[in-house]
Amino acid sequence: MRVCCAGEVMIEMAALGQDNLYQRGVAGDSYNTAVYLARKGLQVDYLTRLGDDLDSGDILDRLANEGVGTTFVARIPKSQPGLYLISNDSIGERQFSYWRNQAPVRGLFDSPLKLPPLDAFYFTGITLAVTRSGAQGLRDLLHGLREQNCRIIFDPNFRPGLWDSLEQAQRHYRDIIPLCDLALPTLDDENLLWKIDSIEQCRDLYLQQGISELVVKGGDLTAHVFHKDEYIQRQARPVSAVDTTGAGDSFNAGYLASRLKGESIEESLFNAQELAAAVVQHRGAILPRN
């Protein structure tokens, strides 16, 4: 089972306490999912573009140490990956500052791109946003993969700040959703993107565009799956969350790893929710390795 995850990896600088000290890390939504898929025993490759600097080299090393293939990572001379800073305001709320406009990943799909036969290809709304100059190249790639019976998996993961306007985002999403087989939206994001406020509305929007398996992350720790004539709902067990970073990314990995191995929807939901529960009880998106 060979999976390719595509997207952006950034350098993260997170504030520690009140001492103005920062902890350096590596982050990215599809990167997080790729790491957990690899830990679940799947053969995973990562598709992105990095620079030729030391930070890019560190990202490559981290991918390799997690068992994620880097064959599809291009290194672009005289460039460097994006960076973001996490700070806390006077009442403890986290604030994010980004420096990513010149990151080489923005040109990921600007030129024609072909991949070897894959079982699944995973990307997100953040991937869609930051690479939108290559929208036609992405669509061409997805068409080619579908012709090879590759399953296209999409987490819409809508972030308004990455788009020039809501209308621009909607146009790009409308172009891409019909090319996907499995979608993993979050209801809160769908409300921002489409003004949808119910599971039923979300179901109708995606199934009418040809999605064959839909997993909606709803409120109250619930997940809802629509597949063929099945509808399955499951509520996760409550835990004391320390940091919700990476919760959705790890949920996706837990669900996909199980489904791609042929497990039932019920088993896959359980595994997804248990992995997400473990992640939110630790700092950061990536759990320490056992």
C-alpha positions as CSV (number, residue, x, y, z in Angstrom):
1,M,0.0,0.0,0.0
2,R,1.8,3.1,-1.2
3,V,0.5,6.6,-0.2
4,C,1.7,10.0,-1.2
5,C,0.9,13.1,0.9
6,A,1.4,16.5,-0.6
7,G,1.8,19.9,0.9
8,E,3.8,22.4,2.9
9,V,6.3,21.9,5.7
10,M,7.3,24.9,7.7
11,I,9.7,25.8,10.5
12,E,7.8,26.5,13.7
13,M,9.0,28.7,16.5
14,A,6.8,28.3,19.6
15,A,7.0,30.6,22.7
16,L,7.9,28.8,25.9
17,G,6.6,30.4,29.1
18,Q,7.3,34.0,30.0
19,D,11.1,34.1,29.2
20,N,10.8,35.0,25.5
21,L,12.5,31.8,24.6
22,Y,11.3,29.8,21.6
23,Q,11.3,26.1,20.7
24,R,12.1,25.3,17.1
25,G,10.1,22.6,15.4
26,V,8.8,21.4,12.0
27,A,5.1,21.5,11.2
28,G,2.5,21.2,8.5
29,D,-0.9,19.6,8.3
30,S,-0.2,17.0,5.6
31,Y,3.3,16.4,7.0
32,N,1.7,15.5,10.4
33,T,-0.6,13.0,8.6
34,A,2.2,11.5,6.6
35,V,4.2,10.9,9.8
36,Y,1.4,9.1,11.5
37,L,0.6,7.0,8.4
38,A,4.2,5.9,8.3
39,R,4.1,5.0,12.0
40,K,1.0,2.9,11.2
41,G,3.1,0.8,8.9
42,L,2.1,2.2,5.5
43,Q,4.6,3.0,2.7
44,V,4.4,6.8,2.6
45,D,6.1,9.4,0.4
46,Y,5.9,13.1,0.8
47,L,5.6,15.5,-2.1
48,T,6.8,19.1,-1.6
49,R,9.5,21.6,-2.6
50,L,12.1,22.8,-0.2
51,G,15.2,25.1,-0.4
52,D,18.9,24.3,-0.3
53,D,19.4,25.7,3.2
54,L,20.0,24.0,6.5
55,D,16.4,24.2,7.6
56,S,15.3,22.3,4.5
57,G,18.0,19.7,5.2
58,D,16.6,19.3,8.7
59,I,13.1,18.8,7.3
60,L,14.4,16.1,5.0
61,D,16.2,14.4,7.9
62,R,13.0,14.4,10.0
63,L,11.0,12.9,7.2
64,A,13.6,10.2,6.7
65,N,13.8,9.4,10.4
66,E,10.0,8.9,10.4
67,G,10.3,6.5,7.5
68,V,8.6,8.9,5.1
69,G,10.1,8.7,1.6
70,T,11.6,11.9,0.2
71,T,12.0,10.9,-3.5
72,F,9.3,13.4,-4.4
73,V,10.9,16.3,-2.6
74,A,12.5,18.8,-4.9
75,R,15.2,21.2,-3.6
76,I,15.2,24.7,-5.1
77,P,18.4,26.7,-5.1
78,K,18.6,29.9,-3.2
79,S,15.3,29.4,-1.3
80,Q,14.1,28.3,2.1
81,P,10.8,26.9,3.6
82,G,8.2,29.1,5.3
83,L,8.4,29.9,8.9
84,Y,5.8,30.8,11.5
85,L,5.9,32.1,15.0
86,I,3.5,31.2,17.9
87,S,3.2,33.8,20.6
88,N,0.8,34.3,23.5
89,D,-1.1,37.5,24.2
90,S,-1.8,38.9,27.7
91,I,-4.6,36.5,28.4
92,G,-2.8,33.5,27.1
93,E,-4.4,33.2,23.7
94,R,-2.1,31.9,20.9
95,Q,-1.3,34.2,18.0
96,F,0.4,33.2,14.8
97,S,2.7,35.2,12.5
98,Y,3.7,33.7,9.1
99,W,6.5,34.2,6.7
100,R,5.7,31.9,3.8
101,N,5.1,33.9,0.7
102,Q,8.4,33.1,-0.9
103,A,8.5,29.4,0.1
104,P,9.3,27.2,-2.9
105,V,6.3,24.9,-2.2
106,R,4.1,27.6,-3.8
107,G,5.3,26.5,-7.2
108,L,4.8,22.8,-6.5
109,F,2.3,22.3,-9.4
110,D,3.3,25.1,-11.7
111,S,5.0,22.6,-14.0
112,P,3.6,19.3,-15.2
113,L,4.2,16.6,-12.6
114,K,3.9,12.9,-12.9
115,L,4.1,10.3,-10.1
116,P,4.5,6.5,-10.2
117,P,1.6,4.3,-9.5
118,L,0.1,5.0,-6.1
119,D,-2.7,3.5,-4.0
120,A,-3.7,6.8,-2.5
121,F,-2.9,10.5,-2.8
122,Y,-3.6,12.8,0.1
123,F,-3.7,16.6,0.2
124,T,-5.5,19.4,2.0
125,G,-7.1,22.8,1.6
126,I,-3.8,24.3,2.8
127,T,-2.0,22.5,0.0
128,L,-4.7,23.8,-2.4
129,A,-4.3,27.4,-1.1
130,V,-0.5,27.7,-1.1
131,T,-0.1,26.1,-4.5
132,R,-3.0,27.7,-6.3
133,S,-0.8,29.3,-9.0
134,G,-0.5,25.7,-10.3
135,A,-4.2,24.8,-10.0
136,Q,-4.3,23.4,-13.5
137,G,-1.2,21.3,-12.8
138,L,-2.8,19.9,-9.7
139,R,-6.0,19.0,-11.6
140,D,-3.9,17.4,-14.4
141,L,-2.0,15.3,-11.8
142,L,-5.3,14.2,-10.1
143,H,-6.8,13.2,-13.4
144,G,-3.7,11.1,-14.2
145,L,-3.7,9.4,-10.8
146,R,-7.4,8.6,-11.1
147,E,-6.8,6.9,-14.5
148,Q,-4.3,4.7,-12.6
149,N,-7.0,3.8,-10.0
150,C,-5.3,5.8,-7.3
151,R,-7.7,6.9,-4.6
152,I,-7.7,10.7,-4.1
153,I,-8.2,11.8,-0.5
154,F,-8.9,15.4,0.5
155,D,-9.1,17.2,3.8
156,P,-10.7,20.6,3.0
157,N,-9.0,22.3,6.0
158,F,-10.1,25.8,5.0
159,R,-8.0,28.7,6.3
160,P,-9.5,32.0,5.2
161,G,-6.3,33.9,5.7
162,L,-4.6,32.0,2.9
163,W,-7.0,33.2,0.3
164,D,-7.6,36.6,-1.3
165,S,-11.3,36.3,-1.0
166,L,-14.0,33.8,-0.1
167,E,-15.1,33.7,-3.7
168,Q,-11.6,32.7,-4.9
169,A,-11.4,29.9,-2.4
170,Q,-14.9,28.6,-3.3
171,R,-13.9,28.5,-7.0
172,H,-10.8,26.5,-6.3
173,Y,-12.6,24.1,-4.0
174,R,-15.4,23.6,-6.6
175,D,-12.8,22.6,-9.2
176,I,-11.1,20.1,-7.0
177,I,-13.8,18.3,-5.0
178,P,-15.3,16.3,-7.9
179,L,-11.9,14.8,-8.6
180,C,-11.7,13.3,-5.1
181,D,-12.9,10.0,-3.8
182,L,-12.8,10.4,0.0
183,A,-13.2,13.7,1.9
184,L,-12.6,14.5,5.6
185,P,-14.1,17.9,6.3
186,T,-14.6,19.6,9.7
187,L,-18.0,21.2,10.2
188,D,-16.6,24.4,11.7
189,D,-14.5,24.9,8.6
190,E,-17.4,24.1,6.3
191,N,-19.4,26.8,8.0
192,L,-16.7,29.4,7.2
193,L,-16.3,28.2,3.6
194,W,-19.9,27.4,2.5
195,K,-22.1,28.7,5.4
196,I,-23.0,25.2,6.2
197,D,-24.1,24.5,9.8
198,S,-25.4,20.9,9.8
199,I,-24.1,17.5,9.1
200,E,-26.9,16.9,6.6
201,Q,-25.9,20.0,4.6
202,C,-22.3,18.9,4.6
203,R,-23.3,15.4,3.4
204,D,-25.4,16.8,0.6
205,L,-22.8,19.2,-0.6
206,Y,-20.0,16.5,-0.9
207,L,-22.0,13.5,-2.0
208,Q,-23.7,15.5,-4.8
209,Q,-20.2,16.3,-6.1
210,G,-19.3,12.6,-6.4
211,I,-17.5,11.9,-3.1
212,S,-17.9,8.2,-2.4
213,E,-16.8,8.2,1.3
214,L,-17.3,11.2,3.5
215,V,-16.0,11.6,7.0
216,V,-17.3,14.7,8.8
217,K,-15.7,15.9,12.0
218,G,-18.6,17.5,13.9
219,G,-19.2,19.0,17.3
220,D,-19.2,17.3,20.7
221,L,-16.3,15.0,19.7
222,T,-18.5,13.3,17.0
223,A,-17.5,11.9,13.6
224,H,-20.0,11.0,10.9
225,V,-19.3,8.7,8.0
226,F,-21.4,8.4,4.8
227,H,-20.4,5.5,2.5
228,K,-22.7,4.0,0.0
229,D,-25.9,3.3,1.9
230,E,-24.2,3.4,5.3
231,Y,-24.3,6.1,7.9
232,I,-22.2,5.6,11.0
233,Q,-21.7,8.1,13.9
234,R,-19.3,7.8,16.8
235,Q,-18.5,10.0,19.7
236,A,-15.0,10.0,21.0
237,R,-14.2,9.6,24.7
238,P,-13.5,12.9,26.4
239,V,-9.9,13.6,27.6
240,S,-8.1,16.5,29.2
241,A,-6.6,18.2,26.2
242,V,-3.3,20.0,26.7
243,D,-2.8,21.1,23.1
244,T,-5.2,20.5,20.2
245,T,-2.5,21.1,17.5
246,G,-2.6,18.2,15.0
247,A,-5.8,16.7,16.3
248,G,-7.5,16.7,12.9
249,D,-4.3,15.6,11.1
250,S,-3.8,12.6,13.4
251,F,-7.5,11.7,13.2
252,N,-7.2,11.6,9.4
253,A,-4.1,9.4,9.7
254,G,-5.8,7.0,12.1
255,Y,-8.9,6.7,9.9
256,L,-7.0,6.4,6.6
257,A,-4.4,3.9,7.8
258,S,-7.2,1.6,9.0
259,R,-9.4,2.0,5.9
260,L,-6.4,1.5,3.5
261,K,-5.6,-1.7,5.3
262,G,-9.2,-2.9,4.7
263,E,-10.6,-2.4,8.2
264,S,-14.3,-1.5,8.8
265,I,-15.6,2.0,9.2
266,E,-16.3,1.3,12.9
267,E,-12.8,0.1,13.6
268,S,-11.3,3.0,11.6
269,L,-13.3,5.6,13.5
270,F,-12.3,4.1,16.8
271,N,-8.6,4.1,15.8
272,A,-8.9,7.7,14.5
273,Q,-10.4,9.0,17.6
274,E,-8.0,7.2,19.9
275,L,-5.0,8.5,18.0
276,A,-6.4,12.1,18.1
277,A,-7.1,11.7,21.9
278,A,-3.5,10.7,22.5
279,V,-2.2,13.6,20.5
280,V,-4.2,16.3,22.3
281,Q,-2.8,15.2,25.6
282,H,0.7,16.1,24.6
283,R,2.3,19.4,23.5
284,G,2.8,19.6,19.7
285,A,1.3,17.8,16.8
286,I,3.7,14.9,16.7
287,L,3.8,12.4,19.6
288,P,7.2,11.3,20.9
289,R,8.2,8.0,19.5
290,N,7.9,5.1,21.8
